């Protein structure tokens, strides 16, 4: 199963592609797509959509795992991140790719077994589980790979329960 993990945002969209063969998970690619702060919100959303459409076409994933929107105190930030997340979902839906959402808590528990794990712990587990030489930077990229791994683990667990 090929999975693309996405950590959505208006400024930065972390992404990571993994391949799960059942007995081994390998990393195919990862990076962070950034939009210029000087661009208007509609232009940034269009850039995200265009990039995600190309990414999905190139890697042809079996699933897109995306982080669920975490709402804290800043309403305007949550709204624009939600719009960016929606653009990513639209790109996947248009290519008939299943979308699965995971909360930050689910990702932390799946990777570390601890719901209050910090960014450095998540990054270290991503590095370790995917046999990477360094922790992917920025954090958005490591988070995207963590989200993809969460789906790989959840899919295996759900398959065994059936």
N, C-alpha and C positions, 0 to 999 in steps of 0.2 A: 504494500500500500504506500503510495506517495502522498505525503501530507505537506501542505504549506501552512505554516503558522504565521499569524499576523498580530502585531501589537499596533493597533491603529492610533493615529493622531493627525492633527492638521499640519504640524511642523515636521514631524518625523514619523515614518511608518516602518517599524522594524519588520523584517520578513526572514523566514528561514524555511528551507525545503529539506525534508528528510525522506528517506526510503526505508520502510520497515518490511523486511522479508520474512518476518515471523521469528527468526532466530538471531537476527542482527539488524540494528538500526544504523544507517550511515547518513552522513550529512552530504547533501548534493550542492547546496549553495546557501549563502545568507548575506544580508547586508541591511542597510537602512536607506530608505528613500526619503529625501528631504525636499520641502517646498520653500521657496524664498519668502521671507517675512514681508518683503516689499510688494508681493503679489496680493491681490484682493482675495477674499475667501472663496468666491466662485471660481476664480482662476486656479487657486490651490486645489480645490476639490476636483476640478477637471484634470489637473496634472496627476492627482492620485488615481483617478479613474483610468486614465490613459496608461499609466505605469502598471497598475494592477491587471488590467486587461492583457497587456503584453506579457507580464510575468506568468499569468495563468495559462496563456497560450503557449508559452515556451516550455513550461514544466509539466503541463497537463496533469495536475494532481487529482487524486481520487477523493480528496476532502480538503476543505479549508477550515482550519481551526483558528478562531479569532477570540481575542480577549473581550469579555463582557465589559460594558462601560462601568467604570467605577466612579460614582458620584460622591464628591466630597463637599466642599463649601462653595466653590466658584461655579456658579450656574452658567455663566457665559462660556467658560472653558468646556464644561460638560456638553453644552449644546453643540459647539463646533466640532468637538471630538466625536460626538454622536453622528454628526453629518459625515465626517470622514469615514467613520465605521460603516455607515449606510452606503457610501460610495463603493467601499470594498465589497460589501455584501452584494450590491447590485452587479458588480463585475463578475462575481462568482455565479450568481443566479443566471445571468445571461449565458454562461457557458455550461449550465446544468451541472455545476459542481456542488455537492452537499456542503452545507455550512454548519459548523458546530461551535457553540460559544462556551467559554469557560471563564469563571470568575477568577480574580487574582488568588482568592483563598483556595480554590480547587487546584490551581497550578502549584501553589506553594506546598500543599499537602501531597500532591502527586510526585513532586520532585524531591522534597526533603522530609516529608512526613510531619512537618511542623507548619501550622497555619500562620505563624508570625515570622517566618523566615524573611530575612532582608535581601536586598538586591545582590549583595556579594555572595550570599549563600546560594541563591538561584543560579547566578553566573558560574559559580564553582561546580555545581551539580551538572549544568549544561556541558561545561568543559569536560568533566569526568565521564558522563554518560555517552557523549559523542566522540570521545577520544581526541579532543581538540588540543592544540598546543597552548593556546591562550583563551581567556574568556573573551567571547565576542563583544566588541564595542561598537556603538554605544549600548547602554543598557537595553534600549528598545530592541536591538538585534538579539541579545541574549534572551530577552523576554519572549520574543517571537519563536525562537527555537524551543524554549520551555513550554510554550503553548502547544507547539507541534508534538513534542514528547508526551505531554499530558494526553493528547488525543490518541497517540499510539498506545499508551498504557491503558487508557479507558476502553479503547476498541478491543484490545486483547482480553481485558477483564470481562467485558460484555459478551464477547464471543464464547468464552469459556463457560459463562453462566447459562448460555442457551442450550 
